[in-house]
Amino acid sequence: MRPEKTPPGSSQLGTSPPVPHHPELDAPPPAASPAMIMSALAAPPIHPSAQAAAPPELTVVVPCYNERPNIAPLIAKLDAALTGIAWEVLFVDDDSPDGTAAEARRIAAHDPRVRCIRRIGRRGLASAVIEGALASSAQYLAVMDGDLQHDETRLPAMLAALRGGDCNLAVASRHVAGGDAAGLGPRWRHALSDGGIHVAQRLLPVRLSDPLSGFFMLPRELFERLAPSLTGQGFKILLDIVLSAPAGLRVTEIPSRFRERAAGKSKLDVLVLAQFAGLLLDKLLGGVVPLRFIAFAAVGALGVLVNLAVLTVALKLGQVPFASAETAATVLAMVFNFVLNNEITYRDQRLRHTPLWRGLVLFMLVCGLGAAAGIGIARALYSEHTAWSLAGATGAVIAVVWNYAVSATLVWRAR
């Protein structure tokens, strides 16, 4: 006898259990609230080119600090300049108090070409560029400022030069035919920039009319190879790249107009040029001695001059007893050293507000212990018939090394 067919909706073991009913699935979707409608209308539309699935060929790395008003205009300018090119922009923000990172992320929520890295406890243009570049997977990297002074319309020409294979570094130059540096501002800024360019050109292995340019492009693969050799300090990352590159670097300069700043405050000042000088010295020494230690020792040497000047004035003009004069001179020299180290040596970790005063107290305690240790060692060496000059120099070196090491650990420690 043939087995009977199982009727639909049942099993051979019996009738299948009824499907559970969920009334909530039959209910119509809730109506959108006025707040939801207004939020959707306020969100900027995703640009058609941003919807493409192709990975970016070009990453534009923008180090920034307090550039909130310039974020949206810069993205709009990049969108207009890079039509037909798969690109992304990566803002590297040093925890700007004006909400720069929040503004970049607001736009990134609707435009996948926009990314942001917010750094806490770390500052400095060069290190920001390195961090941003190493976060990219694009074939090419461009670096430009976030202040709208760089002419973004030069990016396609720079990319075309790299694609053609005639160069592996394209620099937007203010000092070739067709370039313009009028937006640099007052005459003293031009003098600072021109002086730095003149010094840098003496040391560069390749001819470059604008070695202080902050607007350039190179293959990511080349940057990856050079990254371990970069100092990561200061503001002149292009100079660091050129001085770290092996022989055979091929440079093309693209004329570019340097615009006037529309919003925010320029970061170019005398202290930036001091960091620039430190970068050159670091490259000349081959990185054997840490750049921070060189700066710390140089500040210490200036502190000695301050000590002697105050001591001379107190003794000769004020008729102050020697012990009191020496105490005042030492305290003033320590304060001088602290302020200068805070502004130059540890510019990227500068202390402000309450941490500034706490740091000053710690610095004076550290230097006091260092001075005592140096004097004690010098006396011990001298008592063993070591020449006074050698004994004194040894004590001074030990004091400087102690002050540097402990200050870096306690006063300007990285957060």
N, C-alpha and C positions, 0 to 999 in steps of 0.2 A: 504494500500500500504506500502510495506516495505521501510524503509529509505535507501537511497543510502549510500554505504560505503565511508568514507572519504578517498580520495586518499592519498598515502604517501606524506609527505612533505607539507600537507595543514592542516588547521584546519577547524572546522565547521563554523567558522566565516569568512573564506576566506583563501586565500593563505598566508602562513606564510612568513614573510619578509626574504629577502635573508641574508645569513650569511655574516657579514662584512669581507672583505679580508684584510689581513695584510701582505704585501709583505716581511716585515722584518723577518717574521717567516719562509718564504721559503728560505731565504738566507742561504748559508752555514756558519758554525761557523767560526769566525775569526781565522786565523793561529796564533799559539803561537809565541811570539816574542823570540829572543835569550835570553833576560834578564829573561823571565818567565821560559825558559827551564833550564838555569843555576841555578835559584833559587830553582827549584824543585829537581835538581840533588844535590845541596848543602845541602838540608834538610836531617837530619839524619832519617833513616827509623824507623818506629815504631816497637819495638821489639814484636814478636808474643805474649809473655806473657802479654805485656802491653795492648793488644787488648781484653783481657778477660773482661767480664762484671761483674765478681764476685767482691764484695766489698773487700777491703783489710782486712786481718786478723791482720796484723802488720803495725803500723806506726812507722817509724824511724824518730825521731825528732832530727834535727841537728842545734843547735844554732851556728851562725857564724858571723864573722866580718873580713873583708878583706881576704876572702878565695876563691876568684875567680878562681885561677889556680887549686884548688882542687875539684871543683864542678863536672866536667865531669868525672874525674878519680874515684871519690867516687861513683857516680851513676853506673859506669861500674863494680866496685867491688861489690856493693850491688846486681847487676843483676846476677853476677856469683855466689855469696854466697847464695842467697835466691831462687835458682831454685826450682820450685814446691811449693813455698809459695806465697800466695797473699799478696803483700806488697806495701807500698808507702813510699816515703821519703818526709819530710816536712822541708824545710830550713827556719829558722827564722833568718832573717838578720837585724842587727841593723844599717841600712842605710849605708852600707860600701861604702867609697868613691872609691873603686877599681872596682865597678860594680858587686859585688857578686850576688845581686838580679837579675840583668839583665841577667847574665849567667844562673842562675837557670831557669828563665822564658823562655830563648831561648830554652832550652832543654824541658821544660814543654810543649811548644807549639806542640811538636811532641811525647811526652811520658806522658800519663795521670797519670802515677805513681809518677810524680814529681810535687810537689807544693811548693809555696814560700809565706812567709809572710814578708813584708818589714815594719819595725817599724821606725817611725819618732819621734825623741825626746825622745826615751826610749832606755836604754842600760842595759846590764847585762845578764850574762848567765842564772842565775836562773829564772829570770822573762821571758826570752825568751823561756825556756823550758816549763814553766807553760802555756804561751800563745799558744805555738805550741801543747802541749798535749791536751789542752781544745778545740782545733780546730779539733781533730781527732774523728772518730767514730769507729775505729778499736777495736778489742777485746783486743789487747796487744799493749803496748807502749815501744819502745826502745829509749834510749837517748845515743848519741855518738857525739864526736867532729867532726868538718869538716876539720881537718888538716891531715887526713889519718894516724894518729898515733894509732888509735884504730883498732884492728884486727877484721874486719867485718865477718871473717869466723867463729867466735864464736857465731854469732847470732842464727843459727839453734840450737845449743846446749842449749842456754839460753831459746829459745822458747820451746824446748822439755821438759826442766825442769818445765816450767810453765804449759804446757799442761798436764804433768803427775800428777799435783796436789800436788807434794811434797813440793812446796814452792810457795810463792806469791811475791818474789823478787829475781831475778837472777842478780848477780853482776859479771862482768868480772874483775878478780883480777890479779894484777901483783905480788902478794906476797903469792901465794899458789904454791904447787908443779906443775911445768909445766909453771908457769907464768914468766914474764921477764919484768923488768923496765929499761932496758939498754937505751931505746930511750929517757929517761927523760933529758939526756944531761949532763952538767957539774956537778961536785961533789957537788957544793953548792945547786943546785936544788934538788938533792937527799936528802941533809941534811934538806932542808926546808920541803920537802914532808914527810920524815921520822918523823920529829918533830911534824908536824901536825897530822900524823896518830897516834903517841903515845898519844898525848893529847886527840884526839877524842875517842880513844878506852877506855879511862878511863870513859867516860860519856855515851857511847852507851848502850842501853838496850839489845842488841844482840851482839854476837861475830862476828866481821867483820875484816878480815885481811887488807882490803883496803878501808876504809871508805871515802877516798878522790877520789875514782875512779869516772870518769865522764862517764862510760860506763856500763849501766845497763838496765834491762827490768822488767816490771811489768804489771799486768792487768790494763786496763784503768779504770775500775770501782773502783779499789782501789785508783788510783790517783785522781779520781773525789772526793772521800770522803776526801782525805787528803788535797786537794788544798786550802780550806779556812784557814788551819792552817799553811801553808807555809809562810815564811817571804818574799820570792821572791827577796832576795838581795844577792849579792855575787856570787861566782862561784861554791860553793860546794852544788849542789842541792840534791845529794844522801844523804849527811849528814842531810840536812834539812828534807828529807822524813823520814829517819829512826828515827830521834828525834821527829817527829810529829806523827808517827804511834802509834796506841794503842797497848796494849800487844797482843802477838800472831803473830807477824810478823815472817814469816818463810823465812829464807835467804839461798840461795844456791850460792856458789862462783864457777865460771867457770874460770879455768886458762886461762890467756890471755897474749899475748906478746905486749908490748908497743913499737911501732916503732919510729924511728927517723923522725922528721918533714922533709917533702920533699920540701915544699914551704911555704912562709909566715913567721910570727914571733910568737914565743910562748908568751902566756899571763901570764905565771906564774912568779910572782915576789913577793917581800916582802909585797907589799900592798895587794896582794891577800890573803896572810896569815893573815894580819891585819883584813880583812873582815871576814875571817874564824873565828878568835877569837871573833869578834863581834857577829857572828851567834851563837856560843856556849853560849855567855853571854846572848843573847836574849832568847835562849831556857831555860837557867837556871832560868831566871826571869819570865818565862811563858808569855813573850810578854806584860807584864803590862806596861813597859816603852818602848817607840819606840826606835828601834835600832839606828836610825839616831840621836836621841837626846843624847843617850849614847855616840856615837862617837863625836858629837858636843861638849858635855861637857868635854870629855877627851881631845880633842884638845884645848879647852879653858884652861884646867888645865896646859897643856904644855905651852900654851901662857903666863901664869902667870910666869912660871919659866924663859921663855925667857925675859920677862919684867924685872924681878929681876936681871938676869945675866947682861943684858945691862946696867941697872941702876948702878949696882955695879962697872962694868968696867969704866963707864963714870965718876962716882964720885971719885973712888979710884985711878984710873990710869990716867984719862984724866983731872981731876980737873975741870970738867965742872960744871957750876951752876946747882943747883937742878932742877929748872924749865925746863931748856933746856934738861937736862939729862932725866927727866921724860917724856918729850914730845917725844924725840927720842926713848926711850924705849917703849912707848905706840904704836907709829907708827910701829916700827919693829915687835912688838908682834902681832899687827893686820895683818900685811902682812904675818907673819908666820902662823897665824891661818887661813887666807884665803887660802893660798897655800895648807896647810894640809887638810882643809875641802874639797877643790876642788879635791884633789887626793884620799881621803879616804871616808869621809862622803858622798859626792855627786859624787862618782866615776862614777856612771852610768849616771850622768848629767853634766859631766865635761865641764867647759867653756874653749874655745880655741880662739886664735886670738883676734879680736876686742871685742867680748863679755867678754873675760877674763879681759881686762882692765876696761871695763865698770862695770863688776861685782866687781872688787877690790874697785873702788870708792864707789859704793853702799854699799859694806860690811863695809867699814870704816865709812861711814855716819851712817849706822844702829848701829854699835857697839858704836860709839860716843854717839848717843842718848840713847842707852841702859845703858852705863856707867853713863851718867848724871842722868838718872832716878833712877838707883840703888843707887847712892850716895845720891840723894835727899831723897829717902825713908829711907835709913839708918840714915841720919841726923834727919829726922822727928821722927823716932822711938827712937833714942838716946835722943832727947830732951824731950821725954815723959818718961824718966827714964828707958828705956829698956836697958838691959845689952849690952855693946858694942859688945860682940861677937855675940849675937843673932841679933842685929841690922845690923851688918856688913854682917852676913851670909844671912839674909833676902834680903838685897840689892843686894848681889851677885847672889842669886838664881833668883831674878826678872830680873836682867840684862841678865843672861844666857837664861832664857825662852824668853825674848823679842828678844834677838839677834837670837835665833833659829827660832822663829816663823816668824819674819820679813824677815830673810835671805832666808828661804824656800819659802817665797811668792814673794820676789822681786829679789833676787840674783840668786838662783838656781830654779826658778819656772819651773814646767814641761811645755813643749811646747805642 
